[in-house]
């Protein structure tokens, strides 16, 4: 199998953000990330299995398992890396079947950091990189995919290839120590303004916490819609004018979601349109390697009110004003006072607090989440001579009232993906929402 894989020494506690994600996973509102790479031809499954085995050499943080203890979850080094399962080949008539099966909670993956699946079908190969969200976010998932592609390419050229390990320590929240009282005040003022704008009922699905917990995650549905070249060009032209891709997609999602839930196209009987937006916080962590494992994604709450205006441009103006306000006040960064309080609590209290926040959030309709997972670097995703024809990112499918749409750009394509429970929503209904988002951008701009 080539080079031996070095093991990290010792057991270590999870960082605060990783631990909160672990708690949310246990409560059913978070889960693994799946990067789907579709190839027109065949990959070498033996090289893939070898590359998956060597990935922990390139990223030693992956050579662990996460385990629960009374004092909170810990990373424990694997005793025998050769005994661990890193790669599975699926022969299938429909790659979607493999995707759904992998998104559904799998006991053999519990506690693992990553697993590589190859779904082989009549139209080519679909490579599925499964990564626990506890160890990293979507941006770090791409780093793992880039390293995997580099290892595969290295092995194709030299069977004795040994990857150089990434020695960057895991990222955490220590960068927040640089935030002073002025920053804390700016964030507090930002959050107070958001809370005032969010008063009353928001547009969203409703299910109380106990019913949500009872629903579990018995199955998975997966819908992806790729925007046309003309729509992507429209978004790019808006970028030249200084309108971000996020703002374009937020405006379209805001106009499409109320009707999807059951309200009107531009509002829902006076209910406020509010969307949670994931924000990459790496830009605030100056001096830390971008390739370090960890979760560095914050949440911004974009509140638009009940009247979105008759035209797409009206909604876009509301979005731009709201995101512009938040960008001036460290958009997506959590309040340092709350973060310090949370970190100071014993684990069992921290878990109770997270569950209490979740329960309180579900006491009324719950707003959706838009996760812009950024852009995959096509140049770093070549497996020897082969490059994916299409790439998408899929997230764990929670039960309603949680609902998330992810966005990923690869080359000149933008993929919108939604993963959910088929008992809650019909796939065709969700596909209609994603298509409506595109129509809003195409027809309104």
C-alpha distance (Angstrom), angle and dihedral (degrees) to the residues before:
residue distance angle dihedral
X1 . . .
X2 3.81 . .
X3 3.79 123.4 .
X4 3.78 120.6 25.4
X5 3.75 118.1 -117.2
X6 3.78 119.1 -118.9
X7 3.78 115.6 -132.0
X8 3.78 123.5 -138.7
X9 3.78 110.7 -116.0
X10 3.75 124.0 -121.0
X11 3.76 136.9 1.2
X12 3.79 117.7 -75.0
X13 3.78 135.7 -170.5
X14 3.76 120.8 -113.8
X15 3.78 118.4 -104.8
X16 3.79 115.4 -104.4
X17 3.80 96.1 -102.5
X18 3.81 91.9 45.1
X19 3.79 90.1 49.2
X20 3.81 92.2 51.7
X21 3.81 88.8 52.2
X22 3.81 88.8 49.9
X23 3.81 89.3 53.5
X24 3.80 91.2 47.3
X25 3.82 89.6 49.9
X26 3.79 89.8 53.5
X27 3.82 89.3 49.8
X28 3.81 91.8 50.7
X29 3.80 99.2 -113.1
X30 3.82 99.1 103.5
X31 3.76 136.4 33.7
X32 3.79 147.8 149.7
X33 3.78 128.5 -30.4
X34 3.80 121.5 -127.0
X35 3.80 121.8 -159.7
X36 3.82 109.2 -161.2
X37 3.81 117.8 -157.8
X38 3.83 117.3 -176.3
X39 3.81 119.1 -156.9
X40 3.80 125.6 -168.5
X41 3.82 92.1 -145.7
X42 3.78 139.1 31.5
X43 3.78 128.2 -68.8
X44 3.80 122.2 -153.1
X45 3.80 104.4 -99.6
X46 3.82 92.5 -162.2
X47 3.79 91.0 55.6
X48 3.81 90.0 46.0
X49 3.80 92.1 52.0
X50 3.82 89.9 48.8
X51 3.82 91.9 46.2
X52 3.81 91.2 50.1
X53 3.81 89.3 51.1
X54 3.82 90.9 51.3
X55 3.81 96.3 44.7
X56 3.84 91.2 88.6
X57 3.82 86.6 58.6
X58 3.79 89.4 57.0
X59 3.82 92.6 41.0
X60 3.84 107.8 26.5
X61 3.80 91.3 -175.7
X62 3.82 86.6 74.3
X63 3.83 92.3 61.6
X64 3.81 91.3 83.5
X65 3.76 143.0 75.8
X66 3.77 125.6 -135.4
X67 3.80 113.0 -126.6
X68 3.77 133.4 -175.0
X69 3.81 119.1 -121.2
X70 3.83 130.2 174.0
X71 3.81 88.4 -103.3
X72 3.79 94.8 49.3
X73 3.80 138.0 -76.0
X74 3.80 121.0 -45.8
X75 3.79 137.4 -168.6
X76 3.80 109.5 -117.8
X77 3.83 120.9 -169.1
X78 3.79 114.8 -118.5
X79 3.80 112.7 -109.9
X80 3.81 95.7 -148.8
X81 3.80 116.1 24.4
X82 3.81 92.2 -177.7
X83 3.80 89.8 58.4
X84 3.82 92.0 54.6
X85 3.79 120.5 96.2
X86 3.79 112.5 -120.8
X87 3.83 105.7 156.3
X88 3.82 138.3 40.1
X89 3.82 128.9 -177.1
X90 3.81 117.2 -149.4
X91 3.80 122.6 -166.0
X92 3.80 105.3 -156.8
X93 3.78 142.7 159.4
X94 3.79 90.6 -144.3
X95 3.82 123.3 35.3
X96 3.81 89.1 -160.6
X97 3.81 87.9 67.7
X98 3.80 90.2 57.0
X99 3.81 91.7 46.7
X100 3.80 92.4 51.6
X101 3.80 92.0 46.7
X102 3.80 92.2 50.6
X103 3.82 92.7 47.0
X104 3.79 89.8 53.4
X105 3.83 109.8 86.3
X106 3.81 108.1 -86.8
X107 3.83 118.4 -158.3
X108 3.82 92.1 -150.3
X109 3.82 89.8 59.5
X110 3.79 95.6 48.9
X111 3.78 109.6 124.3
X112 3.81 93.0 4.9
X113 3.79 122.2 125.9
X114 3.81 99.5 -144.8
X115 3.79 144.5 -11.6
X116 3.80 130.9 -169.8
X117 3.79 119.5 -140.0
X118 3.80 126.0 -170.6
X119 3.80 113.6 -160.4
X120 3.81 106.7 -163.7
X121 3.80 115.4 -162.2
X122 3.80 141.2 156.6
X123 3.81 94.5 -85.8
X124 3.81 97.5 49.5
X125 3.80 137.0 -79.7
X126 3.79 130.3 -41.7
X127 3.79 113.5 -157.4
X128 3.81 113.3 -156.2
X129 3.81 119.4 -166.1
X130 3.80 109.6 -162.9
X131 3.82 114.9 -162.2
X132 3.77 129.3 175.9
X133 3.79 110.4 -118.8
X134 3.81 87.9 -140.4
X135 3.82 91.1 74.1
X136 3.80 99.4 40.5
X137 3.78 149.1 -15.3
X138 3.79 130.9 -113.3
X139 3.80 92.5 -78.4
X140 3.78 92.3 56.1
X141 3.82 89.4 45.2
X142 3.81 86.8 63.4
X143 3.80 90.1 51.5
X144 3.81 89.1 54.6
X145 3.80 90.0 49.5
X146 3.81 91.3 50.0
X147 3.80 90.9 50.3
X148 3.80 90.6 47.1
X149 3.82 90.7 51.7
X150 3.80 90.3 48.3
X151 3.82 92.4 50.2
X152 3.81 91.7 47.9
X153 3.81 90.5 49.9
X154 3.81 90.9 46.5
X155 3.79 92.2 51.2
X156 3.81 91.2 47.6
X157 3.81 88.7 57.6
X158 3.83 97.4 37.3
X159 3.85 123.7 14.3
X160 3.81 88.8 -154.2
X161 3.80 93.8 56.3
X162 3.83 113.8 142.1
X163 3.81 119.1 -166.5
X164 3.78 121.0 -131.2
X165 3.82 110.0 -116.0
X166 3.77 122.0 -115.3
X167 3.80 102.9 -121.0
X168 3.82 96.1 -175.9
X169 3.83 108.8 124.0
X170 3.80 118.2 -121.5
X171 3.78 114.3 -83.8
X172 3.76 120.2 -118.4
X173 3.78 139.3 163.5
X174 3.80 95.7 -73.1
X175 3.81 89.6 108.6
X176 3.81 86.9 69.7
X177 3.81 88.5 69.5
X178 3.82 86.7 78.7
X179 3.80 91.4 62.5
X180 3.79 110.0 103.1
X181 3.77 132.0 -159.6
X182 3.81 91.5 -84.5
X183 3.80 90.5 57.4
X184 3.80 90.6 45.8
X185 3.79 90.0 52.4
X186 3.82 91.8 48.5
X187 3.81 91.1 51.3
X188 3.81 92.4 45.6
X189 3.81 91.1 50.0
X190 3.82 90.0 48.2
X191 3.80 92.7 50.9
X192 3.81 93.2 46.3
X193 3.80 90.4 52.9
X194 3.80 90.4 49.0
X195 3.82 91.5 49.4
X196 3.81 91.8 50.7
X197 3.80 91.3 50.2
X198 3.82 90.8 49.0
X199 3.80 97.3 56.1
X200 3.79 115.9 130.6
X201 3.77 128.3 18.0
X202 3.79 120.5 -19.4
X203 3.79 127.5 -154.5
X204 3.78 108.8 -98.3
X205 3.77 148.3 100.2
X206 3.76 120.2 -68.8
X207 3.80 130.9 -142.6
X208 3.78 124.3 138.3
X209 3.77 119.5 -116.4
X210 3.81 97.3 -106.1
X211 3.81 92.1 51.1
X212 3.79 89.8 46.5
X213 3.80 92.2 52.3
X214 3.81 90.7 47.0
X215 3.81 91.1 52.4
X216 3.80 92.4 66.1
X217 3.80 120.9 176.4
X218 3.80 106.9 -76.3
X219 3.78 96.8 154.4
X220 3.80 144.2 3.5
X221 3.79 136.4 -129.5
X222 3.79 122.5 -165.5
X223 3.81 127.6 -164.9
X224 3.81 125.2 177.5
X225 3.79 127.4 -176.5
X226 3.80 121.6 -173.8
X227 3.78 116.5 -152.3
X228 3.78 116.1 -122.8
X229 3.80 120.7 -106.3
X230 3.82 89.7 -108.6
X231 3.81 92.1 54.5
X232 3.81 92.0 47.7
X233 3.81 88.3 50.2
X234 3.81 89.2 51.9
X235 3.81 90.1 53.6
X236 3.81 90.8 47.5
X237 3.81 92.1 50.9
X238 3.80 89.2 51.6
X239 3.80 87.9 53.5
X240 3.80 89.8 58.3
X241 3.81 87.1 57.3
X242 3.81 90.2 51.8
X243 3.83 96.9 -100.4
X244 3.81 109.7 133.7
X245 3.79 125.1 -132.8
X246 3.80 87.4 -121.3
X247 3.80 92.0 57.5
X248 3.81 92.6 48.0
X249 3.80 92.7 50.3
X250 3.81 93.5 42.2
X251 3.80 91.7 52.9
X252 3.81 92.1 49.0
X253 3.82 92.5 45.2
X254 3.81 91.3 48.1
X255 3.82 91.3 54.0
X256 3.82 94.6 44.6
X257 3.80 101.2 42.5
X258 3.85 101.7 66.3
X259 3.79 91.7 56.7
X260 3.80 89.7 45.7
X261 3.80 90.1 55.9
X262 3.77 93.0 44.0
X263 3.81 106.9 -89.6
X264 3.78 132.1 102.5
X265 3.78 126.3 -65.3
X266 3.81 93.7 -104.2
X267 3.79 102.2 30.7
X268 3.79 143.0 -20.8
X269 3.81 114.1 -107.6
X270 3.77 94.2 -59.5
X271 3.80 95.4 -41.0
X272 3.79 117.3 140.9
X273 3.79 119.6 -112.0
X274 3.79 108.5 -132.0
X275 3.80 128.4 168.6
X276 3.79 130.0 -172.6
X277 3.81 110.3 -136.3
X278 3.80 124.4 -163.3
X279 3.81 113.6 -131.1
X280 3.81 126.9 -163.2
X281 3.81 106.5 -128.0
X282 3.80 97.3 -169.6
X283 3.79 91.4 103.7
X284 3.82 88.6 66.9
X285 3.81 94.1 52.2
X286 3.79 97.8 75.3
X287 3.78 115.2 -175.2
X288 3.82 95.0 22.4
X289 3.82 118.4 112.7
X290 3.79 111.5 -104.4
X291 3.79 88.6 -143.2
X292 3.79 94.9 60.7
X293 3.81 114.0 117.9
X294 3.78 117.5 -109.7
X295 3.77 147.1 83.4
X296 3.79 116.0 -73.8
X297 3.79 103.0 161.6
X298 3.78 123.2 120.8
X299 3.79 131.2 -169.7
X300 3.80 126.3 -120.5
X301 3.79 120.7 -168.6
X302 3.79 111.5 -140.8
X303 3.80 109.9 -161.8
X304 3.81 117.4 -171.6
X305 3.79 105.4 171.1
X306 3.80 128.8 -125.0
X307 3.81 99.4 -67.5
X308 3.78 112.5 65.1
X309 3.80 94.0 172.9
X310 3.80 127.9 -113.2
X311 3.82 96.6 -86.2
X312 3.78 134.9 55.4
X313 3.81 90.3 -121.3
X314 3.82 89.3 56.8
X315 3.81 90.5 56.5
X316 3.80 91.5 42.9
X317 3.80 89.7 55.5
X318 3.82 90.4 52.7
X319 3.80 91.0 49.1
X320 3.81 93.5 47.8
X321 3.81 91.4 49.9
X322 3.81 92.5 49.7
X323 3.80 97.3 44.7
X324 3.81 90.0 42.8
X325 3.81 89.7 55.3
X326 3.80 91.7 50.4
X327 3.81 95.4 44.4
X328 3.80 88.2 61.5
X329 3.80 88.4 57.5
X330 3.83 104.7 47.1
X331 3.80 97.6 -82.8
X332 3.80 112.8 -137.7
X333 3.82 96.7 11.0
X334 3.79 113.1 126.8
X335 3.78 121.2 -126.2
X336 3.84 107.0 -85.3
X337 3.82 91.4 -143.3
X338 3.81 91.9 56.6
X339 3.81 92.4 43.1
X340 3.81 91.2 52.8
X341 3.80 91.0 47.4
X342 3.79 91.6 49.6
X343 3.79 92.1 48.2
X344 3.80 92.4 49.8
X345 3.81 94.2 55.2
X346 3.82 121.8 95.2
X347 3.80 111.9 -103.8
X348 3.81 95.7 -105.9
X349 3.82 91.0 52.6
X350 3.79 91.3 45.8
X351 3.79 89.9 53.7
X352 3.81 91.7 48.5
X353 3.79 90.9 50.5
X354 3.83 92.7 50.9
X355 3.79 90.3 49.3
X356 3.81 91.6 47.4
X357 3.82 90.7 52.5
X358 3.80 90.2 50.1
X359 3.80 92.2 48.1
X360 3.82 91.8 49.2
X361 3.82 91.5 48.4
X362 3.81 90.4 55.5
X363 3.78 93.3 50.9
X364 3.82 86.1 89.9
X365 3.82 135.2 21.5
X366 3.78 110.5 -53.3
X367 3.80 121.4 -132.5
X368 3.84 120.8 -131.1
X369 3.82 130.6 -110.9
X370 3.79 128.9 -124.6
X371 3.80 112.0 -160.3
X372 3.79 113.8 -165.7
X373 3.79 100.4 -163.3
X374 3.79 92.5 -171.4
X375 3.79 127.9 -135.2
X376 3.79 129.4 -36.3
X377 3.81 113.5 -137.3
X378 3.80 103.3 -122.7
X379 3.79 91.8 -164.8
X380 3.82 91.6 62.1
X381 3.80 95.4 45.4
X382 3.81 100.4 70.7
X383 3.80 116.7 125.4
X384 3.83 99.0 -154.3
X385 3.82 102.7 -65.6
X386 3.82 95.0 -13.4
X387 3.80 127.2 88.4
X388 3.81 127.1 -178.5
X389 3.77 117.7 -98.0
X390 3.79 90.3 -150.0
X391 3.80 137.2 7.6
X392 3.79 131.2 -165.0
X393 3.79 136.9 169.4
X394 3.79 121.1 -133.7
X395 3.78 127.7 -169.9
X396 3.79 133.3 -154.4
X397 3.84 110.5 -73.0
X398 3.82 108.0 -119.9
X399 3.78 125.2 -167.7
X400 3.79 120.3 -104.0
X401 2.99 137.1 -58.8
X402 3.82 83.5 48.9
X403 3.80 111.8 77.7
X404 3.80 128.4 169.8
X405 3.80 136.0 -179.9
X406 3.81 117.0 -163.9
X407 3.81 126.4 -155.9
X408 3.80 126.6 -155.7
X409 3.78 131.4 173.1
X410 3.81 121.4 -150.5
X411 3.78 118.4 173.2
X412 3.81 106.0 -45.2
X413 3.79 95.3 -21.4
X414 3.80 130.9 92.6
X415 3.81 115.9 -161.1
X416 3.81 122.7 -157.9
X417 3.80 112.0 -159.2
X418 3.79 132.5 -175.2
X419 3.81 125.4 -175.7
X420 3.79 119.5 -170.7
X421 3.78 146.1 140.1
X422 3.83 113.1 -73.3
X423 3.79 89.1 -146.0
X424 3.82 87.5 64.0
X425 3.81 103.3 41.0
X426 3.79 137.9 16.0
X427 3.82 113.4 -119.9
X428 3.80 91.5 -130.2
X429 3.79 90.5 56.4
X430 3.80 91.0 52.2
X431 3.80 91.4 45.8
X432 3.79 87.5 54.1
X433 3.82 89.7 55.7
X434 3.82 92.7 51.9
X435 3.81 91.4 46.9
X436 3.80 89.9 48.6
X437 3.83 89.8 54.4
X438 3.79 88.8 57.1
X439 3.81 93.0 47.0
X440 3.79 90.9 52.8
X441 3.81 90.6 55.3
X442 3.79 96.0 40.6
X443 3.80 98.4 44.3
X444 3.79 98.9 33.4
X445 3.80 100.9 49.0
